[in-house]
Amino acid sequence: MDYMVQIEKLFKYLDLNLEIEDKIILLKLKQNFNNDLNLIGCFLKDYLTIKNPEKISDDDKIYSDFVLYFEKSKKEKKEILLDILTYSKHYLAIVFEDTGNIYLQNTIGVINSCFALDSYPYLMILMNDYQNKKINSNSFITMLKLISDAILERFENTENLNKDFSQTRIANEILNKSERLVS
């Protein structure tokens, strides 16, 4: 999907609605993505999925869904932008398969080899929870293995190819913090 027009429009909206110090965060985001507006659009679609897993944004509604989220959020604008910046680092690590953790690297390899892009938001949540020590190393490794197994099962069984990752048990466990193993 071509997100360039929507993301250009989104950056114009943010430019008009942010303080100068918040614009610096936005500039850092653009730099991290090398100003690739399509990649930023893909990321923001997944970010919106993280923030509202019940409603996955349509490709042509990234701009409007983001503005609604941004305006209705009870968080400070700077806090939202910092959260976006944090998740963007997870996203880029997945897309470019750039991580020092061998278990994470293996899972990312499975995801990208099987074109399971719909699992990106769930992996980003898991990466963020591990980074923030909401889950321990053993739980992280177990969840990564479950993600890999679910993706491989879907990939190997042609009947499951149309099944969205959000419909899997592991996706539900990642979203439902009370069911996860915590440190």
Solvent accessible surface area in square Angstrom, and as a share of the most:
residue,aa,sasa,rsa
1,M,136,0.61
2,D,89,0.46
3,Y,9,0.03
4,M,86,0.38
5,V,114,0.65
6,Q,26,0.12
7,I,0,0.00
8,E,78,0.35
9,K,106,0.45
10,L,1,0.00
11,F,17,0.07
12,K,137,0.58
13,Y,31,0.12
14,L,3,0.02
15,D,74,0.39
16,L,151,0.75
17,N,74,0.38
18,L,14,0.07
19,E,115,0.51
20,I,128,0.65
21,E,87,0.39
22,D,10,0.05
23,K,59,0.25
24,I,110,0.56
25,I,18,0.09
26,L,13,0.06
27,L,97,0.48
28,K,90,0.38
29,L,6,0.03
30,K,54,0.23
31,Q,104,0.46
32,N,42,0.22
33,F,4,0.02
34,N,132,0.67
35,N,96,0.49
36,D,63,0.33
37,L,28,0.14
38,N,50,0.26
39,L,31,0.15
40,I,0,0.00
41,G,0,0.00
42,C,49,0.29
43,F,0,0.00
44,L,5,0.02
45,K,44,0.19
46,D,20,0.11
47,Y,0,0.00
48,L,9,0.04
49,T,6,0.03
50,I,18,0.09
51,K,64,0.27
52,N,63,0.32
53,P,38,0.24
54,E,153,0.69
55,K,103,0.44
56,I,80,0.40
57,S,4,0.03
58,D,81,0.42
59,D,45,0.23
60,D,97,0.50
61,K,93,0.40
62,I,0,0.00
63,Y,46,0.18
64,S,50,0.32
65,D,21,0.11
66,F,2,0.01
67,V,27,0.16
68,L,97,0.48
69,Y,44,0.17
70,F,0,0.00
71,E,93,0.42
72,K,153,0.65
73,S,26,0.17
74,K,204,0.86
75,K,83,0.35
76,E,129,0.58
77,K,62,0.26
78,K,94,0.40
79,E,88,0.40
80,I,0,0.00
81,L,4,0.02
82,L,81,0.40
83,D,29,0.15
84,I,3,0.02
85,L,22,0.11
86,T,43,0.25
87,Y,13,0.05
88,S,0,0.00
89,K,110,0.47
90,H,11,0.05
91,Y,7,0.03
92,L,23,0.12
93,A,18,0.14
94,I,0,0.00
95,V,41,0.24
96,F,129,0.54
97,E,72,0.32
98,D,103,0.53
99,T,38,0.22
100,G,88,0.84
101,N,43,0.22
102,I,111,0.56
103,Y,107,0.41
104,L,11,0.05
105,Q,49,0.22
106,N,87,0.45
107,T,3,0.02
108,I,0,0.00
109,G,23,0.22
110,V,32,0.19
111,I,0,0.00
112,N,27,0.14
113,S,78,0.50
114,C,16,0.09
115,F,160,0.67
116,A,0,0.00
117,L,103,0.51
118,D,46,0.24
119,S,0,0.00
120,Y,11,0.04
121,P,4,0.02
122,Y,4,0.02
123,L,0,0.00
124,M,0,0.00
125,I,13,0.06
126,L,0,0.00
127,M,15,0.07
128,N,14,0.07
129,D,3,0.01
130,Y,72,0.27
131,Q,108,0.48
132,N,79,0.41
133,K,164,0.70
134,K,97,0.41
135,I,4,0.02
136,N,59,0.30
137,S,53,0.34
138,N,112,0.58
139,S,4,0.02
140,F,3,0.01
141,I,54,0.27
142,T,61,0.35
143,M,6,0.03
144,L,2,0.01
145,K,122,0.52
146,L,48,0.24
147,I,0,0.00
148,S,14,0.09
149,D,60,0.31
150,A,23,0.18
151,I,1,0.01
152,L,67,0.33
153,E,111,0.50
154,R,28,0.10
155,F,98,0.41
156,E,132,0.59
157,N,62,0.32
158,T,106,0.61
159,E,151,0.68
160,N,35,0.18
161,L,92,0.46
162,N,154,0.79
163,K,84,0.36
164,D,45,0.23
165,F,1,0.01
166,S,37,0.24
167,Q,120,0.53
168,T,19,0.11
169,R,149,0.54
170,I,5,0.03
171,A,0,0.00
172,N,79,0.41
173,E,27,0.12
174,I,0,0.00
175,L,61,0.30
176,N,55,0.28
177,K,105,0.44
178,S,100,0.65
179,E,92,0.41
180,R,17,0.06
181,L,106,0.53
182,V,96,0.55
183,S,93,0.60
